[in-house]
């Protein structure tokens, strides 16, 4: 039985209860609904917080926003949202705009003064090639690319020796200066005269930074801005609360997580006529080739890719779309592609535009399947009781059509009182479900 901890609106501990009648955590929506029996010693009021530790021993703390009493059973019904959602929706930002800035820098700026802090950034861009440079002689790292009389060293002892490798954070120069990341994870500006280009590297430290642009937003909330930043960077927003049980001190953090799924061993074998649960199979949003358009209708027609040159597909000069040959062979109509168009309105680099278009093609190059049901239903499909988290990878075999796909947990209603009634929704439309702006950019 889950133990629930109750706190007052000032984070002060009140009491614990293990007598929940029902309690469902809607993980995707950062919300819950629950019910407890009435008790004279345990007052339940709006503004209080209820918390528990999840399977990873991470605190989930929600603010109670609604309290009601059941007319028949006498139980006290509760509803609420994660305290990050509750607190950051109450923090209004009059105006915000940023151009080509690392997403973790953006998040730190948005959270200034809110009581929340930038947390970890986990691997969202590890596969992105980045430009690297080597210092031709010792040089300082500066906070601003200004005139020499206005130079200010970015951090104490921020002088680097000849031969130091640097990673490009932003490939756009400003008066012959570039924003770079150093081997000790500092970010700042160096003059191009001090650096020598040494090629591209995949998986470098700088590749963990997503460079985003947010057009002017007025009278918005910190939470809405965070959601916008995560969508732009194609990362997952994950609030995290820490509680020191000895001192009672709380920490509030916003983590940025990769959309790359974790596979924990969940495998399902499905018959599309199965009576348990619900299975939908939809090929209506499948594409085997995509046109990609960037800023001011930029296209990648002049870029050349060859498999022999190490690229994932052949793309000749003059062709303004990219084809997934395996998807074409499996799902093409009499050998003809199924075309779509995707827009990246902020992208002004044709090479990057092609890479991004290819990455999105990998999201929509399979038929969409959706499996919904309870954990009890999944056992009948071969589920072995493995740990399951929101956005985890799930291997699915559809027997009648002999198709094997990698799906994900795209929604999870976690029943903390009766775990067998937990309701995962498993599907392949992950791009639609995680990155809400993705399908809106497909202009059909």
N, C-alpha and C positions, 0 to 999 in steps of 0.2 A: 504494500500500500504506500502510495506516495505521501511524503510528509510535506505539508504546506506551512510556510512561514509567513506571518503577518507583521507588517510594519506600519507606522503612522506616516503622515504626509511629509515628515521631516527625516525620514529614513530610520527612525528609532524602532527597535525591535519590540513587539507586543507579546506574541504568543505563537505556538505551533498547534496545528490540528492535523489529524490523520483520519477524519471521519467524513470526508467528502462523499456526498450521495452521487454526484456526477461532476466531471470536470473534463472538458475538451479543449485542447490547445490548438488553435488554428495557426500553424507555424508560418504559413505564407503571408497571412494577413496581420501577424504580430498581435493576435487577440485571443481571448478565451471566453468561455461560458461555463459556469459551474453552479453548484448548489450544495449547501451545507444545512444540517439540521439546526434549528434555533437553539441557542444556549445562553443562559443569563449572564455568564461570565465572559462571553466572546462577542462583543458588539461588532457588527459589520457595517461600515459606512463608506460612502463615496469618498474618494481621495486617499483612502488607505491603499497599501500595496500588499499584494500576495506574491510570494516567490517560491520556487522549488528548484532543485538541481536536476538537469536533464541527464540523458544517458552518458554524456561526456563530462559530467560533473561541473557543467557551466550553469551559473545562476540565470534563471529566467524570472524576471521581476516585472509584474504588470500592475498598473494602477486600476483600481476599481472605479468604474465610471457609472455603474447603474446597479442599484440594489432593489429587490422586490421580494415580497413574500407570497408563496404559493397559497391560493385560497383554500385548497383541499388538503394537501399534504403538510402544510405548515412549514415547508422548507424555505430557506432564504436563498433566492436566486441572485447570482452575481454575473456581471459582464465587465470586461475591461480590455485595455490595450497595453502593450509594452510601454514602460515608462519613457523610453526614447521617443516613441511616437507621441505620447501625451505631452512631454515637456518640450520637444522640438517643434511641435505644431503650434505651441503658444509663444514661440520666439519669432517675431516678425522682423524681416529685413527689408528696409525701404527700397533699396536698389542694389543690384549686383550684376556685374559683367566681368568676364575674364577671357583673355585671348591666349591660346596655345600655352597652357600652363599644366604642369604635372598634377595629376588628379589628387595625389596625397597633399600637395600644397593647397589645392582648392578646398579640400575637406577641412584641413586645419583652419583655413580662413573662415569658412562658413560656421564652424563650431566656436569661434572666438566669442567669449562672454556667455556661452550657453550652459557651462558646467559640464559639458561633454568634451571629449578629447579624441584626436585622431588615433586610431588603433593600428593594427597591422595591415599591410597590403600583401596579399598572397598570390603570387605567380600569374597574374592575369595576362602578361605579355611575354612569357618566357620563350615563345616561339618566334618572336618578331625580330628580324635582323636589324641591328643598329650600327651606325657608323662609329668607328673607333679611331682615336688619334694617339700619337705619342709626343711627349714634350721634347723639343729639340734642344732646350736648355732649361735650367731651373726657372720656375715662374710661380707667381702667386695666383690664388683663386679669389675672385672679387665678387662682391654682392651686386654691383651695378656696372654696366659697360659705359662708364663716363670718361670725361677728360682726366688725364693723369693727375692733375691737382686735386681731383675729387675722388680718386680711388679709395676704396675702403676694403680692407681684407675681410673676407667672408667669415672667417673663424680664426681663433688664435692658432698660431703656428701653421697657417694654411699655405705654406710654401712647399712646392713639390719639385723633386730633383729631375734632372734630365732623364728621359727614358720612361717616365711614368705613363701608364696607359690611361686614357680618358675615354669615357663613353658619352656619346651625344644624347642629351635629353631632348633637345629641340634642334632639328637640322636647319632651322631658319636663322640666318646671321643677322646681327644688328650692328651696323657700322663696323663690320669686320670682326665682330665678337660672336662667340658661340656659348650657349649654356651647356655645361658638361657635368658629368658625375665622376668623382674621383674614386680610387680603389677603397678609400675609407668611408664611402657613402656620403660625402659632402657634395652639395650641388651649388654651382655658381658659374661665373663667367670667365673665360680666357680668350685672349686675342689670338686670331688665326695665325699671326706671324710667329707665335711661340709653339705651334703644333704642326705635326706632319700627319697627313691622313694615312692610316694603316689598314683600311679595308673594313668590311662588315663582319659582324660576329653575331651568332645566334645564341640566345640564352645568357647574355651578359647581364650584369647587375642593372645597367641602365634600362634594360628591356622590361623591368618590372614597373616602369613608370608609363602611365597612359597620359598622353598630351591631349588636353581637351579644350574646347572653346564653348563658353556659355554666353549666348547673346543676352542683351540686357533684360533682366527680369525685375519688375517693380512690385512692391508690397506683397512679397511672398513670404513663406515661412522657411525656417532652417531645414525642416524635414523635406519640403518640396524641392529645395535647392540640392539637398543630398541625393534625392532620387534622380534629379536631372543629371548630376555629376556621375552617378553610377551608370545611368543609361548611356551617357556619352562615352564613358570609359569601358563599357561592357563588363562591368564588375557587379558583384552582389553586395548589397548593403546589409551589414550584420551587426546589430547593436550588441554590446557585451557589458555586463555588470559584474564587478568583483566586490566581494564583501569579506573583510577581515573579521573573522569570528571572535578574535581576541580584543581588538580595539573598536570594532563596530564601524570602521571607516569604509566608505563605499568608493568605488572607482567606476566611472562611466566612459565607455569607449565606443567608437564606431569603427569596426573592422571593414576592410574591402577585400572580398574574396573572389577568386577566379571562378568563371563559369565552367571550367573544366571539371567534369564530374569525378567523384570518388567511387570506385567499384568495391563493394564489400561482400561480393559473392552471391548476390541475389540473382537467381535464374528462374524464369518462368517458361512453361510450355503450354501453349494455348490452342484450343480448338475454337474457331470462331462461332461455333454453335453451342459453346459451353453454357450451362445454365447458371453457374455461379458467377456472381459479379456481372460486369458489363464490359463488352469489347466493341470498339468502333474502329473501322478501317477506312481511311480517307486519303485518296490520291488526288484530290482536287487542288491541293496547294503544292504539288510536286513540280520541280523544275530540273531539267538536265543541263541548262545553259543560262547564264545571266549576263545581261548588259550592266555595266557599272558606270554611273555618271557622278561626277564630283562638282566642285564649286564652279559656277558659271558654265555648267554642262561640259566640264572636262571629261574626256574619255581616254581609254588606254590603248587606242588603236595602234599607236606607234611602238608599243612595248612588245618585245619578243620573248617568249618562253619556249624552252625545249626540254623534253624529258631527258635527253642526252646531256643537257647542261645542268641537270640536277633539280629542275623544276617539276612540280606535280603533274603538269599537263603541257601539251604543245599549244602554243598560241602564236600564230604567224603575224607578221606586220600587216597592218590594215584591218585586221579582224577586231571589231569593237565589242566582242563578247567572249566569254570563257566557257568552255565545254568540259563537263566531267564525262570522260569516255565510258567509264563503268556504268554510270547512271543512264547514259544514252543507250548502251547495249541492253540494259535491263528494262528500262521504262520508256524508251523512245517510241513514237508512233510510226511504225513502218520505217524505222531508221531516221526519222525526223526528230529534231530536238523539241523540247518543251521549254519555251523561252519565258524569261521574266526580266524585269528591270528593277534595279535597286539604286537608290540615291544616297550619296554621302555628301551632304550639302557643304560641309566644312573642309573637305579634302581637296588640296590643290597640288598634290604630287601624283602623277599618273602611275608610277611604279607601286606606290602604296595603295592606290585605288584598285589596281588589279589584284594585289594580294588580299585586300579586304573583301573584294567581290568573290574571290575564290573561297575564302573562309565562310562567307554567308551561303555560298552554293552548297557547302558541305552540310549545312543545316537543313536545307530544303530539297535534297536530292534523293530522299526516300519517302515512301508513303507514310502518312501520319497514322499512328495507332494510339488509341487511348484505352487503358484498362482501369476500371474503377471497381471498387469493392472493399470489403473489410479484410483484415489480416486473416481471419478465418477462411475467407474465400480464396486467398492466395495460397494457403496450404494445399488446396485441391489442385492448384496449378504447378505444384512442385516447389513452392517456397519452403525453405528449410529453417526458418526462424532466425535468419541472419539479421544483424543490426541494420536499421534503415533510417536514413536521414533525408530531409528535403534536398532535392537536386542530386541525389546519388544516382549512379549509373545502374541500370538493370538490363541484363541480357534476356531477350525474349525470342522464343521460337514460335512462329505461327505455322502449325502443322499443315493445314489444308492447302496453303499456298507456298509451302516450303520456303519460308522467308525467315531469316535471322536478322534481327535488328538490335541496336543498342538504344534503349529507351532511358528515361530518367523519371525520378519521383518529382512530378511537377506540382503536386499539392499534397499536404499531409495534415489530416485532422487527427491529432493524437489524443486518444482517450486514456487519461491517466488513472482512471478508476477501474475500467474494464479494458485492458490492453488489446484483447482479441477483437474489440470493436473499433480499433483504430482504422481509419479510412485513408489509405494512400491512393492517389491518382497517378498512374504511370503512363507516360506518353513519349512520343518522339517529337512533338511540337515544342521543343525546349526553347527555341529562339523566340517563339511567340510568348511563351510563358515567363521567361526570365527577363528578356530585353523587350520591354513593352513598346519601344519605338520601332522595333525591327519591321514588323509587318506594316506599320503605317508608312514606312518608306518604300514599300513595294506598291508602286502606283500602277494598278492594273487597268 
